[in-house]
Amino acid sequence: MCNASRVVRVVLCLNCLLCLVLAAPAGAAAQGSAAALVGRAILPAETLADGPKAGQSLPKTGSVNGIHVPFDSQPVGSIAAMLPGEYENTWVLLTSGVFDSRQNSGDYLLRLYTVELSLRGASGGDGSVSVLDWRNLADPAKKIKQEIKNKDSKARELTGADFYPRALARAKDGTYWVAEAYGPSLLHFSKDGRLMDAPFALGGAGALQGMSILPDGSALVVAQRASGDMITLRAFDPGKRELGGQVAAYKLDNPGNTLGGLTMIGDQQAVVIEQDTQQNNKAQFKRVFLADFSANPAQKTLRADLLNLSDPNRISTADVFQPPANAFGLGQVFKFPYGDIGAAYPLNEHSLIVVNNNHVPFGLGRSNSQADDTDFIVIELS
């Protein structure tokens, strides 16, 4: 593990800015013309960080989608969630830690990475992503009662065979809450990544779709699929460790869609990424909505169609990027055609940052033959 002194502080004030953005009239964004690409940075799929070899249970083919496997150390990818970091242009990223299956992910460590983005915009920027730091998520105090993959190690580092992280929230005391899908359950970690409590089971309300924290830190909001196209939201009191009943509902545009991100910006509003599970030229639905939960189910306002973004400054085709020869969705009409879009978060009063989960090395959203990079984009809503 790296130096814990670089653990990020709590940043919750951005909700006010996001409310200003997303409460604006949606007419132009609904037409797909106002949402524009204004920044981009790429973390290559082959990026590695120190750690044990990973992917040793993957098929012994030597490479998957152009990426050498098994990995010589830990791949930096499969991003499930992001939060702002301590310094400007830095972000905390949560890895999902799963390759193509739970069984093949026992050597893929669950981590929180701190990265710095040098976004390419209209006035320059090299479009790079620098990995500054990381913390392993681990259970040295043996809070987990069931057997974990690294049960015999002193640190008891957690892997994608143990949990499947899907969302991340930071409490006012700087500790982290992770929502994971295998249980499903909530996991509470210290600033340096140590599990502080036994996993809290979320029960049989349905498959996990997302989790966020209210801006005042009073509750976590957990989204689970109830049935068909309906998602229920319940509030979890982190102080009392109590999960309440349904507080809101969200209806998907299509029963085959999922939530790719949920960020509460008030007691009654959230930014939601709704997406189909298709990628590349088969992707049809990747959208950012403002959800108003004062209605039941929530009233949805389209803020950006991620498959129809304008790129007036040709950022996506800038020479700092090296796209594959068969790259899809670059140019004046820019598409974000990934099978799994991990998260969105506000940068300022008029723009959001969005990132994909590349499921390294299996994602084929940008190319049908070369493994997806982790693609950070900034979109301007108006």
Secondary structure, 3 states (H helix, E strand, C coil): CCCHHHCCCCCCCHHHHHHHHHCCCCHHHHCCCCCEEEEEEEECCCCEECCCCECCCCCCCCEECCEECCECCEECCCEEEEEECCCCCEEEEEECCCCCCCCCCCCCECEEEEEEEECEECCECCCEEEEEEEEECECCCCCCCCCCCCCCCCCCECECCCCCEEEEEECCCCCEEEEECCCCEEEEECCCCEECCCCEECCCCCCEEEEEECCCCCCEEEEEEEECCEEEEEEEECCCCEEEEEEEEEECCCCCCEEEEEEECCCCEEEEEEECCCCHHHCCCEEEEEEECCCCCCEEEEEEECCCEECCCCCCCCCCCCCCCCCCCCCCEECCCCCCEEEEEEEECCEEEEEECCCCCCCCCCCCCCCCCEEEEEEECC
